[in-house]
Amino acid sequence: MRNRRSALAALAGAASALTLSACGQLSGDSSGSGSKGGTIGIAMPTRTSERWLTEGKSMVEDLTHQGYKAQLVYGDDDPDKQVAQIADLVKKGVDALIIAAIDNKSLNDVLKQAAAAKIPVISYDRLILGTANVDYYVSFDNEQVGRLEARYIIEQLGLEDGKGPFTIELFAGSPDDNNTKYFFEGSMALLQPYLDSKKLVVRSGQTTLEKVTTLRWDGPTAQKRMSGILSQSYVGERVDAVLSPYDGISIGVLAALKAYGYGTDSKPYPIVTGQDAELASVKSIIKGEQSQTVYKDVRQLGEVASDMVDSILSGRTPRLNNRRDYNNGVKAVPAYLLQPTSVDKSNYEYVLVAGGFYTAAELK
């Protein structure tokens, strides 16, 4: 398997079947052992979000089932630590790398080391920028995530029926995560016409991506910003909707809203969107606090990445469905994208419980 990267180039036009199936939810750090002789390094960004625990463990399980060994590491939101972890995996001679970057511009040098060692690299969920040494990208359709969040706000407020004006505040993800741009652009493609017509009004005036990002997708950071917005721009006024790109941010926003008296019959919560269907947020939706989340079946995403590795190391080209749209500043990275689903109180049982992501008992 020492000519893996050469095999990638030689097989650029081929495709192989990819099977998606659900695997159990797991958590914690782990490594697996297999019989094919290949070892896969998996670099995840953090343990503070349950999705990364689930995905890391699912990939270990998937790769082990396919006969590989797996080494799973978590960077704990520290870009330098993640670089050191990846360098260690390269030094150990792993056969492939699956990387969910913390800082998507910090990996150029360490990926040069991977390329020199002929180790293929799969950029996982977050596109790695500024390097030619990333072979494939696996993610969800990130602009569609943003569109689903915006569509929910539009429908719930009745904007298409001419209702309004309403107030809205905008939140975005971490500025060092390339997905942030796609989520925000997807949302704004639908919301901007209503901002232009004044049917939606951002009282804080914070409307550009640079003004609304949330470093490391951190809930307390979002809570602090939302508290400032409420105290400065909503004295005697109410906010009708909050565009939140992620459940952890949504929980922070809701904490600020509660502190300012929202959540009562006389002052109900605004519409608050989210992403990832994290357990705390789904429970919040059931209670009538958070309004919506975008569900991405991360079990499937982990399996896409695992099957992609197996295709590469078995001398096949992985199945792809997007070859042009994800340019990392150096090249268009061939990608496989999955589709997300909007979830609220009306369909969570069908999507999440019947779909096996959560049990009814977990949501009580």
Secondary structure, 3 states (H helix, E strand, C coil): CCCHHHHHHHCCCCCCCCCCCCCCCCCCCCEECCCCCCEEEEEECCCCCHHHHHHHHHHHHHHHHCCCEEEEEECCCCHHHHHHHHHHHHHHCCCEEEECCCCCCCCHHHHHHHHHCCCCEEEECCCCCCCCCCCEEEEECHHHHHHHHHHHHHHHHCHHHCCCCEEEEECCCCCCCHHHHHHHHHHHHHHHHHHHCCCEECCCCCCCHHHHCCHHHCHHHHHHHHHHHHHHHCCCCCCCEEECCCHHHHHHHHHHHHHCCCCCCCCCCCEECCECCCHHHHHHHHHCCCCEEEECCHHHHHHHHHHHHHHHHCCCCCCCCECCCCECCCCECCEEEECCEEEECCCHHHHHHCCCCCCCCCCC
